[in-house]
């Protein structure tokens, strides 16, 4: 009888442990899945410098400091019109040179900026809406810039100066990173699709939005 009780107790503990492990594993997968995607700084320096993150479902991570600029856009007489690049300057105007639905040139007196669409065209009325990639040379290096045109006339320009590759894991509210130049652990929370990363000791916080 005692042996039977001990066996039953052992089975019960094993089942409970298995259920607990399954719950924890499921919770970790759920937490990890919640941050999968691309994120960019909500707050930047006065010069428009922030950072981008990409967390992939396979546990790989990418981080890059760079230019992050939000602005308004409009089309007038086959020209893309953007706000002045400097305080008190003139609006920036680019002549649209449509090569195809996925290839676009932005022409100025200085030359032509070539853009390539990411994915398929999604807006029948505004062909420029969507994400475009530009390859820009700076200081002898080729950087990849992203132009994201939204239907509400907002434009998000992202250009990481360097993109570092690494790995990440999530455990409850802790984000563990193995990425050069970054601390190995941060606290994170996700509220209204805003990712907040804070230092473990409760110091500085940074907020990121999906893009």
N, C-alpha and C positions, 0 to 999 in steps of 0.2 A: 504493500500500500504506500509506504513512504517513498519507495523507488518510483512508483507511478506518479506520485505527487511531484517529486523532484523533476521527473521527465516533463510533466505538464508545465511546471514553472519555467523550465528551460525553454520549452517551445514557445511559451507566451512571451518571454523576454526576447527571444530571437525574432519573433514576429513584430514585437514593438520596436526593436532596434531597426529592423528592415523597413518598417513603415516610417520611422523617424528619419532614417537615411534617405529614403525615397522622397520624403517631404522636403528635406534640406536640399537635396540635389535638384528637385523641381523648383524650389524657391530660388536657388542660385541661377538655374537656367532662365527663370522668369526675369530676375533682376538683370542678368547679363543681356537678355534679349531686349530689355527696355532701353538700353543705351546704344544698341546697334544702330549705326547710321553715321551721317556726317554732321558735324557741329561747328559753329563759328562763334567767335566772341561777340557778345552783345555790347560790351563796353570796350572802347579802343582809346588809344592815345590821341592827342590833338592832331597828330599827323596821320591818323587812320591806321595805326599799327595794332594788330591783335594776333589771334592765333586760330588755327583750325585743328579739329580732331576728326579722325574716322575710326570707328570701332566696327570690326567685321565679325560676323557670326562664328568664324573659325578661330577667334581669339587673337587675331592680329590687329595691331593698332598703328595708326599713322598720326604724326603730330608735326605741325609746321607753323612757326611765327611768320607773319606777313601782312600785306596790305588788305584791309577790309573796309570797303567804302559803300555806304548806302546813298542813293540819290534818286531823283525823279527823272524820267525820260519821256520824250514825246517825239512824234514824227510830223515834220512840216515840209511839204514840197519835196518829198523824197530825201529828206535829210533827217538824221538822228540828232536831236538836240539834247545836250546834257548841261548841267549847271557849270558855272565857271570853275576852272581848276585852281584859281587863286582868288583871294578876297579882292573884290572890286574889279575882277577881270571880266572878259566877255564870255558869253556862253560858248560851249564847245559844240561845233557842228561838223557832222560827218555825212558825206554823200553816200547813200546806200547803193552798193553794187551787188545785186543778186545774181549769183552764178547758178545756184540751184536752191532747192528747199533746205539743203544742209550745208551750203557754202555761201558765205556773205563777206563782202569787203566793205570796210569803213574808210572812205577816202577823205584825206585832207591835203593841204598843200605840202605837208611833210612826207606824205606817202600813203600807203594803204595798209590797214590792219586787217589781216585775214582771220575770220572766225569760222569754226566748224561746229555744227549743231551736235548736241548730245541727245541721242534718241530720235524719235520722230516728231514732226510738227504736230502741235497739240491745239493750236488756235487758228480757226479758219479766217477770222477777221483781222488778226494781228500776227502776221507771219514771223515777226521778230521775237514773239513770246517764247520763252524756253531757256534752256541752258546752252551756252556756247563756250568753246575753248579757243584761246589764243596762245600761241607760243611766242614769247617775247625774249629778246636777248638783253641781258643786263650784266655788265662787268664780265663779259666773256662767257656767261652762262645762259642757257636756255631755260626760262621759267615758264610754267604753265599757269595761265590766268583763266579764271572762270567768270563769264558774264552771265548773270541770271536775270532775265527780263520777265517781270510779272505782269499779268493782265491789268492790274490797278495802277500801271505806270510807274512802278517802283523797280529800281535796278540795284542788284547786289553785285559788287565787283570784289573778287577774291584772288589774291596772288601770293601764295606761300613763297618765301624766299628760299627755304630749304624744307624738305620733307623727310622726317626721320621715321624709320620703321622699327616696330617692336612688338610686344605682346602685352595682353592684359587678362586679368581675371577679376571676377566680382564676387564678393562674399558679404551678403547683407548690404550694409551701407558703405562698405569699403571697396575702393577701386585700387587694385594692385597693378602697377605698371612696370614694365621692363623696356623703357624707351630712353635713349641717350638724352642727357641734359634735364630730365625730369625726375622729381622725387619719386621714390618707389611706391608710395601710398598716399591716397587722398580719401577724404570723406565725400560722398556724393549724395545728392537728392534730385529727384525728378518731379517737378511740379508744373502743371499746365504746359508740358512739352518744353520746359526750360531746365537745362542741366546745370546744376550748381556744384562746383568742385571747391572744396576747402581743405586747407592743410590740417593734418591730424591734430596738431596742438591748438586748433581753433583760430588760426590766424586768418590770412587774407582769403577772400572768396572770389571766384571768377564764375560768371554766368555765360552759358552758351545756348544758342538756338539752333534748331535743325535748319538745314538748307538743302 
